[in-house]
Amino acid sequence: MVTISTQLKEGQIQGILQHLDKKHKALNEFKQQLENPKGIKKFTQSEIEEKLQNIIKGQFIEDILMYKIINLGNSKLSFTYFIDIASFNKLKEEILGRKIIATNRHEWSSEEILLAYRGQAKVEYAFRNLKNPYHMAVRPQYHWTDQKIEAHFLMCIIGYLLTSYVYRKIKHCYSKNISHLMDDLKSIRLACVTKVNNKITYQLEEISPDMQEVAKQLNISNENMSSKVDFSGYI
């Protein structure tokens, strides 16, 4: 399956132009060396061609950057160079921006193959988060037996899935990533308030406006929050 990416194409063209600028400087320096009237060394045509090939080599560059050896007289040689516009246009129309996706899922539609390919970055992002040493870290595991290691991995994955679910619910009002979310959720805390008559009530501590919106989206409020722990014995 062949896909075309406008973003990739623009990036490749920009990269080619940057390389052409470097080649242009190198070619001009070599050209001045050849045409310097005080130059002692005389290059043969084969030496000039070898030098030019080394300068212009590179992906796509050697297909569009052309040169021609010229005779200056007195056994001195030089060259001219130019961009083959037709070849550059053909490169942009037929090659740049293309990606070939190979798969053995022959029963999948083109849309399913493309979605799976683009989802690869999300899978890699999930693995990076699971390696985060501060939240849901798979390592260090502090276990030795296979059973405990498997249980540890399972809990980390379940924790990541629950965190991802929470993140999806508040993503429209939260601009940071999952790792920052785990830190910011710590600011949403439930306080146990004791009245004069020893009556216990529960109240959320003050939080920033941004986290107030996050709490609202997660249905966390003073109206529906209560502690699962009985604090009456601690009064």
N, C-alpha and C positions, 0 to 999 in steps of 0.2 A: 504494500500500500504506500502510495506517495502522497505526502501532504505538503502544502505550501504555506509558509509563515511569512507575513509581511514584516513582522518585527525582526525575525531572523535575517530576512533579505536586507533590510535597512542596516542592520548591524554588520553584515558581511560587506556591503558596499562601503560603509564607513571604514572598515578595516582595510579593504583594498586601497582606498584613497590614501590612508595613512602610510601603507607600505609603499605606494607609488611615490609619495613625497620623499621617503628615505632613499628609494632607488634613484630618484631624480638627483639628489645631492651627491650620491656616490658616483653616478655616471658623469656628472659635471666635473667632479674632482679628477676622474680618470681621463676625461676628455682634455682638460687643461694640462694634465701631465703629458699627454701625447702631443699636444700642439705647442708646448712650451719651446720657444726657439733656443733656449739655453739647455734644453734637456739633453743629457748625455746618452742615456739608454735608448736604443731603437728597438721597438717591438715588432715582431713578425706578425703576419696576419693571424696565424694560428694562436699565438700568445694573446693577441687582442680578443679574439673570439672566445678563448677559454676564460679570460678575465670578465668579459661581458656576460657570459653564461653564468658565472658564479655570482655576479651582481644581481641579475634579474631573476635568478631562480627563486621559486616560492610558489605556493598554491595560488592558482589563477593568474599570477603576475606574468609568468612566462608565456601565457596564452594571449595577453593583450599588449605587452610591452615589446616593441620590435626595434631592431637596430639594423644599420647598414654600414659596412666598411667603406671608407672613401680614401682616395689617394691624394695626398697634399703635395706631392712632388718631392724631389730630392730624397727619394726612398723613405719618406715619412708617411705614415698612415694615421688615420683618425676614424671617426664614426659619427653618424647622426642617429637619433632615436626618436620614437614617436609612439603614441597610444593608438592602437588599432580600434577605432570607434565601433566599427561593425562587429568585431569580435567581442568587445565589451558589452555592446547592446545584446548580442546573442547570449552572452554569459548571464546577463541579468534576466533575460526572458526565459531561458531554458534550464538554467542550473541553480542560480542563487535562490535561497529561501526554501529549497526542497529538502525533505527528509524522507527516507525510506524506512518504513516500519515493517519488520518481518515477524510473523507469528505462526504458530502451529494450530491456532484456534480457527480452523477453516469454517466452522459453523457460525462464527460471529459475523455480524454485519460491520460495515465500515465504521459506522457511528460507535459501535461497542468497542471496536479495536482502538479507535482514537481516544475514547474516554478512558480506557484502561491504560493507554500510553501516558496520557496527561495526568492520570491519577498516580503514576509512579512517584512523582515529586511529593505527593501527600503521604505515601507510604514511607519514604525516606525521612520526611519531617517527623512522622510518628516515632520512628526508630531513634531519631536524635533526641526527642523528648523523653523517651524511655531510658536514655543514657544520662539524662540530666542528674547530676549528683545531689541535687537539692530536693527534687520532687519526683516521686514515683520511680526512683532509681532502681534499675535492675541490678546494678552493681554499685557498691559491694553487697554481697548477699549474706555473708556470715552463716552459710549452711554447707553441709558436707554430703548428706545423703541425697540420692536422686529424688526421693519423694518430697523432701522439704524444699529442694531447689525448684522442682516443678510447681509446688504450691506457692512459692515466693514469686515465680514468674507469672503465675495465674493471677495473683493478687495485684501485681503491678499493672498487668494488662487490663484487669477489671477497673482498677483505679483510673487508668488513662482513659478508658471508654466513658466512665462516668464524668470525668473532667471535660472530655471532648463534648459530651452531651450538654453540660452546663455552658461551655464556651459557645456552642452553636446557638443556645437560647439567648445569650446576651451579646452576641457578636455585633449586632447592629448598633449597640450603644456603648460598646467597649472597644477601644482602638488598639490595645496592647495584645501581646501574644499569650499563649496558655501558661507559660512559665510565670509571667507577671501576674496573671489572674490568680494563681495559687498564692502568691504573696499578698495580693490586695484583698483576697477573701478573708484573710486573717483580721482585717479591720472591722469586719461585721461580727460583733460579739454581743452576746446576751448577758445582761446584768441582772443579778438577783437583788431586788430592793425590798428592805424590811420596813414596814410601817410602824407607827407608835404602838399599835395594838398587836404587834407581832404578825400581822398579816403580810404574806409574801406575794409580791408581784414581780413580773419580769418585764424588762424594758431593754430595747436595743441601745447600745452606746452610740454617741454621736459619730457620724462618718461623713466623709467628703460628699459633695453633690454628685460626683460621678458614681461613687459606690452606692449612693442612695438610689440611683436609677437602676444599677445592677441588682440591688436588693429587691427593688420593686418588680423587676422582670423575673426574679426567682421566687416571687411570692413570699418574701421575707418581710414581715412587718410586726409591729407591736400587737396587732389584733390577732394574729394567728401564730405567734411564737410563745412557746412555753418550754420550760426545762423538763427533761425526762428524769432528772435526779431530784429526789426529795431532800430539800435543804432544811427542813424543820428541825432536824436533830442537831444542826450546827448553830442554832440561834442561842 
